[in-house]
C-alpha cells in the first residue's frame, strides 16, 4: 500500500473514530495537502496538527535504553573519596571519611623512643606495646565554586598512640596529633600519555600539632599541593608541602623538614573489599643525612562495616613526638569501610 494512502487511512480513523466511516468534506482538501509532503516527519506533524494530537518528545529528550544485562559503571576509589563524578556527587553526605579510620588494639614498636617522654615524666616507664588509632573526617563547604569544577573541603585528622597496657602508670596517652586542614579540590579527568588519568589537583593549608607544652610541644604549618591519579584499580596520590616559617622563639621542631622532607607518595589498589597500599617518603638528601619512611597497609573483609587491617611503619615521622627518631612498628586491628 502506498505510504500516502496509509497515512490518509490512519487519519480518517482518527477523525471519525471508526475505520469505515465517511470522510468529512472539509477534511478532504487538508488531507490531500498533508499527503503531498515528501518529508516523513513534516507529513506526520501535518496530520498531528489536523487531529489535535500532541507530537511525541524527540528521541534526544529520552534516556537512552540500557542494553539487556548491562551493569552501571561504579565510581572509582578516588571518585568516592572526593565526589569526582556525577554518580558520587549525588550522595551528599554531610561528613565523609578523609584518610583511614582505624584502631589497632595491639602494636609493637621495635625501636620505641622513650627518653623524650620519660625526661618530662620521670615517674613513668614507657612500654613498647601500644594501641594506635586514627579518626579522619572531612566536609564539603562549597560546591562548584563560581561554576568551575572546584570544591572547597575542610578536614580533620587525629592520630593517637596510647600506652593502654601500661597499667602501672595509669595507661597514659603518649602522643596525640591534631591535624585540621582546608583544601581546594579541582576535579580533573585528563589522560596522561595513556599511562594514568589525572583525577584532581588540590591546594590548601595544613596545621599539625600535639597540643603539648614544652619540652614535648611539636607543631608546624604547611602550604600543601596534592595530585591524584588512577588507572583501573590502581590509584596514586602525590602529596607535597612547603613549611610556613616560624620565629625561632616559637619553633620547637625547626629541623622537621630534614626528617620529613617536602612530600610523600601513596600508591594503592582496591579490589572489592580488599585494599593494598604503600606510602613512601624521603627528604631527598643524598648524603649522610638521607632519611625517609614507608608505611604498608593491607585491609580485608571482616564484618559488614569493618575490614581487618594490618599496618607496618618504618622510618621517621610516624608522629610529631617521634619525627626525629626511627620507628619500626607493626600492628593489627580493624578499619571502617569507606570504599
Backbone bond lengths (Angstrom), bond angles and torsions (degrees), N, CA, C in turn:
res aa  C-N    CA-C-N  psi(-1)  N-CA   C-N-CA  omega(-1)  CA-C   N-CA-C  phi
1 X - - - 1.468 - - 1.527 108.77 -
2 X 1.343 115.24 137.28 1.454 120.96 178.35 1.527 109.72 -60.75
3 X 1.381 116.95 136.89 1.462 119.43 -175.14 1.522 111.93 -65.51
4 X 1.350 118.11 -29.57 1.465 119.06 175.65 1.521 110.62 -64.89
5 X 1.358 115.73 -41.49 1.466 119.64 -179.77 1.515 111.10 -66.40
6 X 1.361 116.42 -39.07 1.469 120.14 178.86 1.518 110.73 -63.56
7 X 1.337 117.43 -43.56 1.462 120.68 179.69 1.511 110.54 -61.98
8 X 1.335 116.40 -40.35 1.454 119.95 179.73 1.517 111.61 -64.49
9 X 1.332 117.05 -41.38 1.469 120.67 178.91 1.516 111.53 -61.94
10 X 1.319 115.86 -42.38 1.467 119.28 178.78 1.510 111.41 -63.49
11 X 1.324 116.71 -40.97 1.455 120.25 178.95 1.516 110.79 -65.31
12 X 1.347 118.34 -39.87 1.464 121.53 178.31 1.517 110.43 -59.81
13 X 1.324 115.38 -41.46 1.465 118.69 179.71 1.515 110.78 -63.20
14 X 1.338 116.37 -39.27 1.461 119.35 179.96 1.515 111.95 -68.59
15 X 1.355 117.13 -34.21 1.457 120.53 -176.88 1.523 112.20 -73.39
16 X 1.333 117.71 -38.65 1.456 118.68 -173.69 1.512 113.22 -106.10
17 X 1.320 118.07 -12.87 1.460 120.48 177.86 1.503 113.03 85.14
18 X 1.328 119.02 -13.33 1.463 122.07 -179.03 1.508 108.02 -132.60
19 X 1.366 118.37 130.30 1.462 119.61 -175.22 1.512 113.58 -56.43
20 X 1.295 119.86 -28.06 1.459 120.56 -175.17 1.498 115.67 -99.72
21 X 1.308 119.82 6.14 1.461 121.56 -174.75 1.523 111.05 -74.69
22 X 1.321 119.36 156.30 1.468 121.92 -179.27 1.515 111.76 -72.51
23 X 1.314 117.28 153.80 1.463 122.70 -179.85 1.507 109.54 -82.61
24 X 1.380 117.73 130.74 1.460 118.72 174.05 1.521 110.03 -60.36
25 X 1.325 116.66 141.17 1.461 121.30 -176.45 1.511 112.45 -60.73
26 X 1.374 116.96 -36.02 1.469 120.22 -177.34 1.513 111.90 -69.23
27 X 1.379 116.83 -24.75 1.464 120.17 -175.57 1.517 112.03 -83.16
28 X 1.337 118.38 -22.09 1.454 120.98 -173.29 1.524 113.50 -60.89
29 X 1.365 120.76 -46.94 1.474 119.33 178.98 1.517 112.12 -60.53
30 X 1.347 116.87 -41.39 1.459 119.61 -179.77 1.519 111.26 -64.43
31 X 1.337 116.27 -38.49 1.456 120.36 176.68 1.523 111.13 -59.08
32 X 1.326 115.70 -43.55 1.454 120.00 -178.77 1.525 111.90 -64.89
33 X 1.346 116.14 -37.93 1.463 119.40 179.24 1.525 111.05 -66.62
34 X 1.355 116.80 -42.60 1.467 120.13 178.59 1.521 110.71 -64.04
35 X 1.341 116.00 -40.38 1.458 120.01 -177.06 1.508 112.22 -65.74
36 X 1.346 118.57 -22.31 1.457 121.92 -178.71 1.535 112.28 -77.54
37 X 1.321 117.13 -14.36 1.474 120.50 -176.81 1.524 108.95 -73.13
38 X 1.335 117.16 125.94 1.462 121.10 -176.79 1.526 112.56 -78.80
39 X 1.351 117.41 -37.87 1.465 120.15 -177.62 1.531 110.03 -69.62
40 X 1.326 116.25 125.38 1.469 120.71 -175.65 1.525 112.17 -60.78
41 X 1.343 116.55 -45.24 1.464 119.84 -176.99 1.528 110.55 -66.06
42 X 1.350 116.74 -42.32 1.459 119.92 179.86 1.527 110.81 -66.72
43 X 1.347 116.73 -39.76 1.476 120.05 179.12 1.540 110.51 -62.62
44 X 1.357 116.27 -41.31 1.464 119.71 179.57 1.522 111.32 -65.25
45 X 1.354 116.70 -38.97 1.468 119.33 177.87 1.530 110.02 -62.81
46 X 1.340 117.08 -38.69 1.472 121.48 178.13 1.522 111.11 -60.23
47 X 1.340 116.58 -47.63 1.464 120.02 178.07 1.528 111.66 -64.08
48 X 1.352 117.01 -38.37 1.474 120.31 179.21 1.520 110.59 -62.66
49 X 1.339 116.76 -41.95 1.459 120.35 179.96 1.525 112.00 -63.83
50 X 1.334 117.15 -36.07 1.463 120.74 178.56 1.523 111.91 -66.20
51 X 1.328 115.47 -37.19 1.474 119.11 -176.39 1.531 112.51 -92.15
52 X 1.335 117.79 -6.99 1.464 119.91 -178.44 1.517 113.24 77.85
53 X 1.302 116.23 14.73 1.466 120.32 -179.20 1.524 110.15 -82.33
54 X 1.350 117.28 137.26 1.458 121.86 178.90 1.518 109.64 -78.41
55 X 1.313 117.57 134.07 1.471 119.75 -179.10 1.522 111.23 -67.34
56 X 1.313 115.70 149.85 1.468 121.97 178.56 1.521 110.12 -70.42
57 X 1.313 116.20 145.67 1.467 120.38 179.32 1.519 109.57 -59.74
58 X 1.322 117.62 142.71 1.463 120.12 -179.70 1.521 111.14 -61.59
59 X 1.319 118.44 151.13 1.463 121.50 -175.65 1.509 113.61 -57.10
60 X 1.379 118.10 -32.05 1.459 118.77 -177.41 1.523 112.96 -68.76
61 X 1.349 118.20 -16.16 1.454 120.16 179.27 1.516 111.97 -82.86
62 X 1.335 116.69 -10.19 1.438 120.34 -178.69 1.519 109.77 -97.45
63 X 1.322 115.95 152.44 1.461 120.56 176.86 1.517 108.56 -71.03
64 X 1.307 118.26 133.64 1.460 120.25 -179.28 1.521 110.46 -63.71
65 X 1.309 117.69 137.88 1.464 119.59 -179.29 1.516 111.09 -65.84
66 X 1.350 116.43 142.84 1.450 122.06 178.25 1.522 108.83 -86.67
67 X 1.317 118.19 135.76 1.464 120.24 176.91 1.527 110.32 -58.74
68 X 1.306 115.66 150.07 1.462 120.13 179.97 1.523 109.50 -60.18
69 X 1.332 115.72 130.43 1.457 121.18 178.35 1.512 114.65 79.61
70 X 1.354 118.07 2.73 1.460 120.33 -178.56 1.520 110.69 -71.75
71 X 1.344 117.04 142.16 1.462 123.11 178.82 1.522 110.33 -105.80
72 X 1.337 116.61 136.62 1.455 120.52 177.92 1.530 109.19 -68.70
73 X 1.334 115.89 135.78 1.458 120.12 -178.43 1.521 110.02 -67.93
74 X 1.333 116.13 127.10 1.458 121.18 -178.39 1.527 110.48 -79.09
75 X 1.344 118.03 146.11 1.460 120.38 175.29 1.523 110.96 -60.57
76 X 1.304 117.12 147.89 1.451 121.39 179.71 1.527 110.57 -76.92
77 X 1.329 115.06 173.78 1.462 121.34 -179.63 1.525 111.13 -56.25
78 X 1.325 117.42 -48.45 1.464 120.21 -177.92 1.521 111.92 -73.25
79 X 1.334 117.73 -30.53 1.461 119.91 175.99 1.518 110.67 -61.73
80 X 1.328 116.40 -42.54 1.463 119.20 179.07 1.521 111.61 -68.29
81 X 1.333 116.17 -36.19 1.461 119.57 -179.05 1.534 112.56 -68.43
82 X 1.345 116.35 -36.48 1.468 119.79 -172.18 1.522 113.31 -126.39
83 X 1.336 118.29 13.59 1.471 122.60 177.67 1.533 110.54 51.19
84 X 1.321 115.53 63.13 1.453 121.10 -174.22 1.519 113.60 -91.55
85 X 1.335 118.62 -19.94 1.453 120.45 -179.03 1.527 110.21 -123.38
86 X 1.335 115.28 171.74 1.471 120.59 -174.58 1.527 111.74 -61.76
87 X 1.318 117.02 -39.56 1.464 120.14 -179.14 1.524 111.15 -62.45
88 X 1.332 117.43 -45.16 1.463 121.15 -179.71 1.528 111.74 -68.90
89 X 1.334 117.09 -34.00 1.457 120.37 -175.56 1.527 112.12 -74.25
90 X 1.332 117.43 -15.48 1.459 119.79 175.00 1.525 111.65 -71.79
91 X 1.330 117.12 -23.10 1.462 121.37 -179.21 1.528 108.23 -91.56
92 X 1.283 116.65 86.68 1.460 121.61 -172.88 1.528 111.24 -94.40
93 X 1.343 115.26 69.67 1.448 119.25 175.14 1.525 109.04 -70.69
94 X 1.333 116.00 141.80 1.461 119.06 -179.65 1.520 111.04 -66.02
95 X 1.338 117.13 -40.81 1.460 122.19 -178.55 1.521 108.61 -126.82
96 X 1.324 116.24 133.75 1.460 122.37 179.38 1.526 109.59 -126.95
97 X 1.329 115.58 164.12 1.460 119.07 174.36 1.531 108.71 -71.02
98 X 1.321 116.18 148.02 1.466 122.13 179.67 1.525 108.89 -106.71
99 X 1.304 116.65 -77.45 1.463 120.81 169.07 1.539 107.73 -98.00
100 X 1.318 117.31 -165.38 1.454 119.72 -178.61 1.527 110.96 -69.64
101 X 1.328 115.02 141.76 1.462 121.68 171.77 1.528 107.34 -110.01
102 X 1.321 116.44 116.26 1.464 118.85 -172.87 1.531 111.00 -152.71
103 X 1.333 114.20 165.70 1.454 121.85 168.92 1.522 107.84 -138.20
104 X 1.323 114.88 129.99 1.459 122.55 175.23 1.527 106.66 -108.85
105 X 1.334 118.24 97.61 1.468 120.36 -175.96 1.520 113.66 -60.74
106 X 1.327 115.67 -24.72 1.469 117.75 178.00 1.522 109.42 -140.42
107 X 1.324 116.43 122.49 1.458 122.64 171.02 1.521 108.14 -129.98
108 X 1.316 115.55 153.46 1.463 119.91 177.72 1.518 108.53 -129.75
109 X 1.343 115.32 126.54 1.457 122.41 -178.98 1.529 108.00 -104.20
110 X 1.329 116.36 113.05 1.459 121.02 -177.12 1.526 111.81 -76.34
111 X 1.340 117.71 -13.02 1.466 121.88 177.69 1.539 109.50 -131.75
112 X 1.300 116.17 54.42 1.463 120.05 -178.10 1.530 110.64 -66.23
113 X 1.328 115.96 126.40 1.462 121.35 177.17 1.530 108.19 -88.64
114 X 1.309 116.58 114.70 1.464 121.06 -172.19 1.528 113.27 -109.81
115 X 1.323 116.87 -23.43 1.464 120.01 -170.10 1.525 112.15 -62.67
116 X 1.347 118.13 -40.85 1.465 120.48 -176.15 1.522 111.22 -62.13
117 X 1.332 117.50 -48.65 1.458 120.95 -178.12 1.526 110.79 -69.84
118 X 1.314 117.58 -42.73 1.467 120.46 -176.84 1.527 112.06 -70.22
119 X 1.337 117.30 -24.93 1.467 119.59 174.82 1.522 110.83 -68.00
120 X 1.349 116.52 -35.36 1.467 120.30 178.60 1.514 111.72 -79.93
121 X 1.349 116.69 -28.65 1.471 121.77 179.87 1.523 107.97 -129.96
122 X 1.321 116.98 81.93 1.483 121.33 -173.83 1.528 113.76 -60.80
123 X 1.318 118.13 -21.94 1.458 119.99 -177.26 1.525 113.49 -87.39
124 X 1.338 117.87 3.03 1.462 121.73 -177.47 1.526 109.88 -113.61
125 X 1.334 116.16 136.51 1.458 122.20 173.83 1.526 108.74 -111.24
126 X 1.319 115.89 119.25 1.458 121.81 -176.05 1.525 110.67 -77.26
127 X 1.327 116.61 139.57 1.462 122.64 176.62 1.531 110.59 -99.38
128 X 1.317 115.51 162.04 1.464 120.79 178.47 1.523 112.33 -81.80
129 X 1.314 118.02 -23.18 1.463 122.19 179.97 1.527 109.58 -90.47
130 X 1.339 116.19 132.57 1.459 121.18 -179.47 1.522 110.23 -143.77
131 X 1.330 114.91 163.42 1.451 122.11 166.01 1.528 107.16 -95.99
132 X 1.323 116.19 136.41 1.466 121.03 177.72 1.514 108.45 -125.64
133 X 1.335 117.40 130.87 1.461 119.33 176.10 1.519 110.71 -145.29
134 X 1.321 114.58 157.38 1.462 121.54 -178.87 1.518 110.17 -138.02
135 X 1.333 115.85 135.69 1.463 123.93 173.34 1.522 106.53 -119.00
136 X 1.332 117.10 126.44 1.464 120.05 -175.56 1.525 109.08 -144.85
137 X 1.343 116.55 117.17 1.462 122.58 -175.26 1.523 110.20 -133.86
138 X 1.335 115.56 157.86 1.457 119.73 175.98 1.524 109.74 -146.82
139 X 1.332 114.67 161.45 1.460 122.24 179.76 1.529 109.02 -142.37
140 X 1.324 115.83 137.36 1.456 119.83 176.19 1.526 108.93 -82.29
141 X 1.328 115.78 125.62 1.465 121.26 -178.20 1.526 112.98 -95.78
142 X 1.343 116.54 -29.74 1.467 119.93 -174.23 1.518 107.81 -150.84
143 X 1.326 115.71 126.61 1.460 122.45 -173.62 1.525 110.34 -108.76
144 X 1.348 117.32 134.73 1.463 122.33 176.64 1.531 111.51 51.82
145 X 1.310 116.11 60.64 1.461 122.31 -176.33 1.528 110.16 -60.57
146 X 1.326 116.33 128.56 1.468 126.02 -178.29 1.530 112.00 43.85
147 X 1.337 115.88 38.94 1.459 120.80 176.08 1.514 115.18 76.69
148 X 1.315 118.55 6.01 1.465 122.14 -179.93 1.534 109.97 -96.88
149 X 1.339 118.30 160.88 1.471 121.03 175.08 1.530 110.46 -75.58
150 X 1.316 115.28 61.41 1.459 123.41 -171.23 1.523 109.26 -133.79
151 X 1.333 116.90 124.62 1.460 122.24 -178.51 1.524 109.77 -122.99
152 X 1.322 115.83 148.71 1.462 121.53 175.99 1.519 108.86 -108.13
153 X 1.330 116.21 126.79 1.459 122.90 -178.67 1.533 110.20 -120.72
154 X 1.325 115.30 148.64 1.466 122.16 169.17 1.525 107.05 -119.78
155 X 1.331 117.00 136.13 1.464 120.99 -175.28 1.526 110.25 -135.77
156 X 1.336 114.15 156.37 1.462 120.13 178.10 1.528 108.80 -144.04
157 X 1.332 115.95 131.03 1.461 122.28 178.61 1.518 109.01 -128.79
158 X 1.323 115.38 135.78 1.471 120.83 177.37 1.523 108.69 -130.09
159 X 1.321 116.03 124.29 1.469 123.28 179.52 1.522 108.91 -117.23
160 X 1.334 116.66 128.98 1.463 120.68 -177.11 1.524 111.78 -128.21
161 X 1.328 115.81 141.45 1.459 124.19 173.31 1.531 106.94 -118.33
162 X 1.326 115.47 115.29 1.468 122.14 -167.81 1.527 109.41 -118.53
163 X 1.325 115.86 123.48 1.461 122.34 176.13 1.539 110.12 -79.77
164 X 1.320 114.80 59.57 1.468 120.98 -172.96 1.524 112.28 -61.24
165 X 1.333 117.40 -35.79 1.471 120.54 -175.00 1.526 112.65 -86.53
166 X 1.332 115.62 0.01 1.464 120.84 -179.03 1.527 109.73 -88.82
167 X 1.324 117.08 64.29 1.469 121.56 -173.11 1.534 112.87 -67.15
168 X 1.314 117.47 -27.04 1.474 119.59 -179.47 1.529 111.79 -64.66
169 X 1.365 117.01 -19.70 1.461 121.03 -178.42 1.532 111.43 -124.16
170 X 1.343 115.30 34.16 1.470 123.20 173.16 1.528 113.83 64.28
171 X 1.331 117.88 24.46 1.470 122.67 174.07 1.535 112.69 48.37
172 X 1.327 118.73 63.46 1.480 119.92 -176.17 1.530 112.33 -75.29
173 X 1.325 115.01 156.26 1.466 120.70 167.98 1.527 107.14 -80.36
174 X 1.324 116.63 115.04 1.459 119.90 -178.71 1.522 111.54 -72.37
175 X 1.343 116.78 -35.70 1.464 119.90 -177.44 1.521 110.13 -158.47
176 X 1.336 116.07 138.81 1.466 122.50 170.72 1.524 107.56 -136.91
177 X 1.313 116.06 127.83 1.464 121.85 178.21 1.516 109.77 -108.21
178 X 1.339 116.04 132.58 1.466 123.14 179.98 1.526 107.36 -111.49
179 X 1.340 116.11 128.08 1.462 119.11 -172.93 1.527 111.98 -138.63
180 X 1.328 117.76 85.98 1.477 120.17 171.49 1.523 110.30 -84.46
181 X 1.335 116.05 152.18 1.463 120.45 177.38 1.520 109.84 -157.27
182 X 1.329 115.34 156.47 1.461 122.15 171.97 1.520 107.10 -122.04
183 X 1.359 116.13 138.92 1.450 121.25 -174.71 1.525 110.76 -135.10
184 X 1.318 116.20 131.05 1.465 122.35 168.34 1.522 106.96 -91.99
185 X 1.325 116.72 119.01 1.455 121.51 -175.02 1.532 110.12 -110.09
186 X 1.338 116.25 112.93 1.465 121.46 178.27 1.523 108.20 -96.90
187 X 1.334 116.07 116.51 1.459 121.58 -176.04 1.533 110.10 -78.50
188 X 1.320 115.70 127.48 1.465 120.95 178.42 1.525 109.06 -127.78
189 X 1.306 115.60 165.18 1.467 120.93 174.55 1.528 107.43 -154.65
190 X 1.337 114.70 62.81 1.462 121.72 -170.96 1.514 110.72 -110.01
191 X 1.317 116.43 129.85 1.458 121.13 177.49 1.525 109.72 -76.10
192 X 1.329 115.83 132.82 1.456 121.79 -179.54 1.525 109.22 -110.55
193 X 1.316 116.09 87.69 1.465 123.66 175.01 1.527 112.57 58.08
194 X 1.330 117.16 26.68 1.451 120.60 178.91 1.518 114.44 74.81
195 X 1.336 117.41 4.01 1.465 121.06 -177.83 1.525 111.85 -95.13
196 X 1.313 116.36 -49.90 1.461 122.76 -178.59 1.522 108.35 -138.15
197 X 1.311 114.90 167.71 1.463 120.73 175.07 1.523 107.74 -121.44
198 X 1.330 116.14 123.33 1.464 120.88 176.81 1.523 108.78 -71.38
199 X 1.363 117.62 128.64 1.453 121.41 -176.17 1.519 113.09 -111.52
200 X 1.327 119.08 -29.76 1.465 119.56 177.59 1.521 110.42 -161.07
201 X 1.331 113.51 157.09 1.461 122.79 171.30 1.524 106.45 -129.41
202 X 1.330 116.62 127.97 1.465 120.99 -177.10 1.526 110.12 -123.06
203 X 1.317 115.47 143.69 1.466 121.92 168.45 1.526 106.89 -133.02
204 X 1.325 116.23 148.18 1.456 117.71 -177.96 1.514 113.09 -175.05
205 X 1.324 113.91 -173.24 1.455 123.16 178.17 1.514 109.04 -119.89
206 X 1.345 116.39 138.48 1.454 122.43 -176.29 1.526 109.55 -132.99
207 X 1.327 115.45 133.07 1.459 121.46 174.03 1.520 108.30 -121.14
208 X 1.322 116.68 135.51 1.464 120.99 177.30 1.517 108.95 -137.31
209 X 1.322 115.63 130.76 1.465 120.43 178.80 1.519 109.39 -153.76
210 X 1.332 115.59 165.80 1.468 119.45 177.77 1.529 112.84 -108.65
211 X 1.325 116.84 4.90 1.459 119.91 173.67 1.518 114.98 64.31
212 X 1.322 117.08 22.71 1.472 121.25 -177.73 1.527 110.75 -104.16
213 X 1.298 115.05 161.85 1.464 121.07 171.76 1.528 108.09 -95.33
214 X 1.325 116.61 169.76 1.462 120.65 178.84 1.542 109.90 -61.99
215 X 1.319 118.63 143.69 1.475 127.89 10.39 1.536 113.66 -94.76
216 X 1.329 118.29 8.81 1.465 120.94 -176.94 1.528 113.20 -97.78
217 X 1.322 117.64 0.93 1.467 120.65 -177.07 1.527 110.99 -67.08
218 X 1.357 115.46 133.28 1.460 122.32 175.52 1.530 108.03 -141.94
219 X 1.331 117.59 135.90 1.468 120.19 177.23 1.520 109.44 -166.60
220 X 1.332 115.41 156.28 1.458 121.29 171.02 1.511 109.44 -161.76
221 X 1.337 115.39 157.53 1.461 123.29 178.35 1.519 108.68 -120.78
222 X 1.364 115.31 141.94 1.467 119.26 -175.25 1.522 111.58 -137.49
223 X 1.327 115.40 149.09 1.460 122.37 161.95 1.525 105.52 -94.05
224 X 1.332 116.75 126.70 1.462 119.90 -174.25 1.529 110.55 -116.91
225 X 1.322 115.03 152.34 1.472 122.85 172.33 1.521 107.35 -140.20
226 X 1.329 116.22 122.67 1.460 121.79 -176.24 1.528 109.90 -122.05
227 X 1.334 115.81 147.00 1.456 121.64 -177.13 1.530 109.04 -133.07
228 X 1.345 116.63 126.92 1.451 121.16 -177.38 1.522 112.13 -109.79
229 X 1.347 116.05 138.97 1.460 122.39 -178.70 1.531 109.66 -136.19
230 X 1.348 115.02 151.68 1.460 120.00 177.85 1.525 110.00 -145.83
231 X 1.324 114.05 154.26 1.464 121.79 167.41 1.521 107.07 -155.33
232 X 1.329 116.58 108.64 1.460 120.12 -176.62 1.525 110.39 61.29
233 X 1.336 116.78 -126.13 1.468 121.30 -179.10 1.529 111.50 -88.43
234 X 1.338 117.42 -1.09 1.462 120.69 179.73 1.517 109.91 -91.69
235 X 1.331 116.83 139.16 1.462 121.39 176.22 1.518 109.49 -137.50
236 X 1.324 116.12 151.22 1.463 121.74 179.38 1.516 108.82 -144.91
237 X 1.335 115.30 143.70 1.461 120.59 176.75 1.521 108.99 -135.94
238 X 1.319 114.49 122.57 1.457 121.13 175.46 1.521 107.95 -97.88
239 X 1.327 116.44 117.97 1.462 122.13 178.49 1.523 108.18 -107.08
240 X 1.316 116.52 127.04 1.465 120.87 178.07 1.521 108.91 -127.08
241 X 1.328 115.50 157.61 1.462 119.21 179.85 1.527 111.25 -155.05
242 X 1.320 114.23 157.15 1.461 123.22 171.02 1.517 107.10 -127.94
243 X 1.302 116.28 128.13 1.467 119.67 -178.35 1.522 110.76 -74.11
244 X 1.329 116.00 137.74 1.464 121.75 173.59 1.521 107.82 -82.23
245 X 1.328 118.25 120.68 1.473 120.28 -174.67 1.524 112.28 -61.58
246 X 1.340 114.81 148.93 1.460 122.51 174.72 1.519 109.21 -123.76
247 X 1.306 115.54 160.56 1.460 119.43 176.92 1.525 109.49 -69.08
248 X 1.320 116.00 152.78 1.470 120.91 -178.68 1.523 111.51 -58.79
249 X 1.340 117.38 -30.99 1.464 120.31 -178.78 1.524 111.97 -70.31
250 X 1.344 116.96 -28.72 1.468 120.21 -176.43 1.529 113.43 -101.58
251 X 1.325 117.30 -7.73 1.460 120.87 -174.60 1.527 109.78 -90.94
252 X 1.350 115.56 109.78 1.458 119.61 -179.25 1.526 112.77 -102.18
253 X 1.339 117.32 5.90 1.465 121.17 174.97 1.531 108.79 -150.51
254 X 1.320 115.39 60.13 1.465 121.68 -170.24 1.523 112.93 -66.48
255 X 1.336 118.30 -18.78 1.465 120.74 -178.87 1.524 112.09 -102.38
256 X 1.327 118.53 20.46 1.458 120.57 -172.72 1.534 112.47 -64.08
257 X 1.339 118.53 -33.64 1.462 119.28 -179.63 1.529 111.88 -70.55
258 X 1.329 118.20 -21.65 1.461 119.33 176.73 1.520 111.25 -72.42
259 X 1.332 117.44 -14.00 1.460 122.14 176.47 1.536 111.66 -105.45
260 X 1.323 117.23 -40.24 1.463 120.65 -177.17 1.523 113.13 -99.19
261 X 1.312 117.67 -8.66 1.454 120.57 176.91 1.525 112.66 66.13
262 X 1.346 115.43 -147.20 1.458 121.52 -173.75 1.527 112.77 -126.63
263 X 1.322 116.89 15.88 1.456 118.28 178.24 1.513 112.54 171.75
264 X 1.321 114.83 174.77 1.464 121.79 177.71 1.527 108.58 -153.72
265 X 1.324 114.89 156.13 1.464 121.65 -179.21 1.523 109.24 -118.07
266 X 1.339 115.24 126.24 1.460 121.88 175.02 1.519 108.48 -108.27
267 X 1.330 117.18 132.03 1.461 122.55 176.31 1.527 108.52 -130.64
268 X 1.321 116.31 142.31 1.461 118.72 -178.33 1.509 112.49 -157.82
269 X 1.307 114.75 167.23 1.449 121.41 174.37 1.521 108.34 -140.85
270 X 1.332 115.71 140.49 1.460 121.94 -176.91 1.521 108.33 -123.39
271 X 1.305 116.95 127.98 1.457 122.28 174.93 1.526 108.00 -137.78
272 X 1.348 115.21 110.95 1.457 121.64 -173.88 1.526 108.79 54.50
273 X 1.333 118.70 -120.34 1.459 120.11 179.93 1.527 112.02 -102.37
274 X 1.322 116.70 18.38 1.461 120.35 176.49 1.528 108.30 -102.37
275 X 1.320 116.19 135.50 1.466 121.02 -177.70 1.521 108.44 -137.78
276 X 1.325 116.35 126.52 1.452 123.04 178.45 1.522 107.37 -122.25
277 X 1.340 117.82 128.80 1.465 120.30 -175.90 1.519 110.64 -142.55
278 X 1.334 114.61 152.72 1.457 121.47 178.92 1.526 108.67 -141.04
279 X 1.338 116.44 131.15 1.459 122.41 174.76 1.520 108.40 -111.30
280 X 1.350 116.10 134.88 1.456 122.05 176.60 1.522 109.06 -127.02
281 X 1.340 115.38 135.90 1.469 120.37 -179.63 1.525 109.09 -142.03
282 X 1.329 117.00 142.61 1.461 121.04 179.18 1.513 109.14 -153.87
283 X 1.331 116.63 146.81 1.463 119.56 -179.85 1.528 112.64 -84.22
284 X 1.345 116.80 -1.66 1.470 122.90 175.07 1.529 112.34 58.99
285 X 1.325 115.68 32.35 1.460 120.66 173.11 1.528 107.22 -107.46
286 X 1.317 115.86 108.66 1.457 120.01 -172.06 1.524 110.86 -95.96
287 X 1.326 113.50 58.26 1.460 120.84 176.08 1.527 107.06 -141.47
288 X 1.280 117.73 -153.75 1.460 120.93 -179.44 1.513 113.40 -69.31
289 X 1.346 118.30 -11.53 1.463 121.94 -177.88 1.533 112.65 -102.82
290 X 1.330 117.99 18.62 1.465 120.28 178.95 1.529 109.73 -71.55
291 X 1.335 115.02 128.01 1.469 120.93 -179.70 1.523 108.53 -141.10
292 X 1.303 115.25 152.22 1.453 119.58 -179.88 1.508 111.64 -160.27
293 X 1.317 115.09 -167.07 1.460 121.02 -179.87 1.518 109.20 -161.75
294 X 1.328 115.81 157.11 1.460 121.61 172.92 1.530 108.26 -142.85
295 X 1.320 115.38 147.22 1.461 121.43 175.36 1.522 108.40 -134.37
296 X 1.313 115.96 125.97 1.464 122.35 179.16 1.525 108.61 -110.01
297 X 1.340 116.50 135.76 1.464 121.37 -177.90 1.527 109.94 -132.59
298 X 1.323 115.38 140.69 1.456 122.16 173.57 1.517 107.83 -138.50
299 X 1.338 116.70 125.76 1.462 120.41 173.98 1.522 108.69 -126.95
300 X 1.331 115.26 150.84 1.463 121.28 -172.42 1.522 108.97 -150.50
301 X 1.345 118.01 157.98 1.471 120.98 -176.05 1.531 112.24 -58.71
302 X 1.343 114.48 139.30 1.465 120.19 178.79 1.525 109.71 -132.07
303 X 1.344 117.19 -73.79 1.450 122.44 173.41 1.522 108.24 -133.57
304 X 1.307 118.07 -175.19 1.463 122.12 -166.38 1.525 114.25 -50.72
305 X 1.325 118.19 -53.10 1.460 120.52 -174.16 1.526 112.96 -108.99
306 X 1.325 117.62 4.86 1.459 121.19 -176.91 1.519 110.52 -128.37
307 X 1.313 114.87 141.82 1.461 122.12 171.98 1.519 109.16 -110.05
308 X 1.325 116.65 147.88 1.450 119.34 167.39 1.523 108.98 -66.48
309 X 1.341 116.99 150.05 1.459 119.60 -171.64 1.521 109.58 -146.00
310 X 1.337 115.62 129.02 1.462 122.78 175.92 1.521 107.65 -122.61
311 X 1.339 115.97 133.54 1.465 120.72 -178.51 1.521 110.00 -133.39
312 X 1.331 115.42 136.92 1.460 121.16 175.25 1.527 108.34 -130.73
313 X 1.329 116.40 128.62 1.467 122.22 179.81 1.522 108.89 -125.94
314 X 1.342 115.79 136.14 1.464 121.56 174.76 1.516 108.63 -142.46
315 X 1.323 116.19 125.84 1.458 119.65 177.89 1.514 112.25 135.16
316 X 1.340 114.50 -158.40 1.459 121.95 -176.53 1.533 110.40 -103.68
317 X 1.334 115.76 148.31 1.449 120.33 171.19 1.509 115.93 88.10
318 X 1.334 118.91 23.06 1.462 119.26 175.26 1.524 110.39 -60.81
319 X 1.318 116.52 -39.31 1.462 122.89 174.28 1.519 108.08 -140.81
320 X 1.329 117.04 168.71 1.459 119.71 -177.50 1.527 112.34 -66.41
321 X 1.328 117.37 -38.72 1.462 119.38 -178.58 1.526 110.98 -66.15
322 X 1.343 116.28 -23.63 1.464 121.12 -178.22 1.529 112.33 -107.35
323 X 1.333 118.69 15.87 1.465 119.49 -171.62 1.517 112.17 -59.38
324 X 1.333 118.51 -31.89 1.465 121.46 -178.06 1.529 112.58 -107.30
325 X 1.345 116.32 21.99 1.468 121.24 177.21 1.527 108.92 -129.98
326 X 1.323 115.94 139.34 1.459 120.87 -179.44 1.527 109.98 -72.17
327 X 1.330 115.62 131.86 1.461 122.81 178.84 1.518 109.29 -117.40
328 X 1.326 116.27 141.82 1.464 122.14 177.41 1.529 106.93 -138.69
329 X 1.343 116.57 91.26 1.467 120.80 -169.31 1.532 111.04 -125.62
330 X 1.325 115.49 140.56 1.454 121.50 171.48 1.513 108.66 -130.24
331 X 1.334 116.40 143.79 1.468 120.48 -178.36 1.510 110.63 -154.05
332 X 1.322 116.03 162.91 1.462 122.42 179.41 1.519 108.96 -138.81
333 X 1.333 115.96 146.08 1.456 120.10 179.99 1.508 111.06 -176.71
334 X 1.335 116.32 -140.36 1.454 121.42 -177.98 1.535 109.99 -131.41
335 X 1.330 115.60 152.83 1.449 123.17 178.50 1.522 108.88 -127.13
336 X 1.336 117.40 139.30 1.447 121.40 174.93 1.519 109.51 -71.94
337 X 1.334 117.53 129.59 1.461 120.99 -179.89 1.528 110.15 -66.59
338 X 1.325 116.53 134.67 1.461 119.69 176.80 1.519 111.26 -142.40
339 X 1.335 117.99 22.59 1.457 121.23 174.37 1.518 109.73 -140.62
